[in-house]
Amino acid sequence: MEKQSRNIPLPFQQGQGGSSVREDFPILEKHIYEKYPLVYLDNAATTQKPRSVVDAMTDEYYNVNANVHRGVHFLSQQATELHEASRETVRKFLNARSTREIVFTRGTTESINLVASCYGEAFMHEGDEVILSEMEHHSNIVSWQLLQARKGIRLRVIPITDEGELRLDEYEKLFSDRTRIVSLTHVSNVLGTVNPMKEIIRIAHEHDVPVLVDGAQSTPHFAVDVQDLDCDFFAFSGHKIYGPTGIGVLYGKEAWLDKIPPYMGGGEMIQNVSFEKTTFNELPYKFEAGTPDYVATTGLAKALDYVSSIGMDNIEKHEQDLTQYAIHRLSEIDGMHVFGPKKNRDAVISFLVRQPGIPETDTSFEHFIHHLDMGTLLDRLGIAVRTGHHCAEPLMHRLGIEGTVRISFALYNTREEVDRLVSAIERVKQMF
Ligand code: PLP
């Protein structure tokens, strides 16, 4: 990945000269209920957008807008150039070999559905197996269940430890002569667990089984290199990495993308059409039926340029510091239960807080403040968190809970915001 530094300090460098990255995000100036400065800790759901992303998209709509690929006229060619330059930006960001391996989709969900549907169509039959894990997002469970309903495949599930790490010993045992694919999340969107993906992929390849990585929660937080990982497919969403909504990426090794059939039919994905026979376009267009969201691809490229200019390593360092600080500060709260592993964890923290007056010996989560109450009251104090099952109901069942309160960091969050969260939790506790 190309690393240039534009010398804009992250929030922790505030006061050391220059402006803070926070100034790039106008929404962070907002006061919630016209009273409390916004503390936005719902970044795993979606991140805020820097000015450069919104400005580039507005500029494209005002000055370039035309449908891509099909036009001979000036604007269409300009829009096509921007769109294809964005593909190259994504290629560089993931360190893919070729832009033929970069398919634009609507997001992680669509990318996973594409693989389940098309790879499943070509390579999976009744009784064949996909290996998932207990910590998957619904998009990486239900997509395979749809294939299960169509073709009678089986889902094999890697269990997790009580701390929230994958049981690699059990993973190895799940392989059989019917295993056709492994599909796993890089980082848990609930526990923050960073899975040892290189090792997981190495083991799968020893069994000649390809791996799809759900990178929705990894790409925003640390550098990803698909060649180094050696994954076969990799999915991520633009809106979780400071880009626009409705755009995402499926990376696939060219050899796989060549072998699997198209996902949807329509314009763009064809070479020639007749009522007797249709031939398909070359990669990656074979998987991109219809008019693509070419303005969103520009926005995505701007977002990737933005994080690359700060440096993914700097972002990782800042967010790791913030996560450790938050865990430390949260643990000072009486009755606090933080989920997830102690090490190898990312900028996502799920927690519940015991109701005051309930003895510590009572570990039943029934006597914890309901996640929805905590989230609603934190919101009244200007703090945006997420509550619920986080689209990971099987994980909730495993943990024996209905839901958690989840905070998740982005490059613009600060230690002061963590302090405000901790004070706000103390205030909420006093209301019970
Ligand atoms: N996978 C994980 C781990 C996620 O956290 C999410 C979103 O929260 C998704 C998949 C789905 O992403 P999207 O809704 O952008 O398609």
Boltz pocket constraint, residues with backbone or C-beta under 6 A from the ligand:
constraints:
  - pocket:
      binder: B
      contacts: [[A, 44], [A, 45], [A, 106], [A, 107], [A, 108], [A, 109], [A, 110], [A, 137], [A, 139], [A, 140], [A, 185], [A, 187], [A, 188], [A, 189], [A, 214], [A, 216], [A, 217], [A, 237], [A, 390]]
      max_distance: 6.0
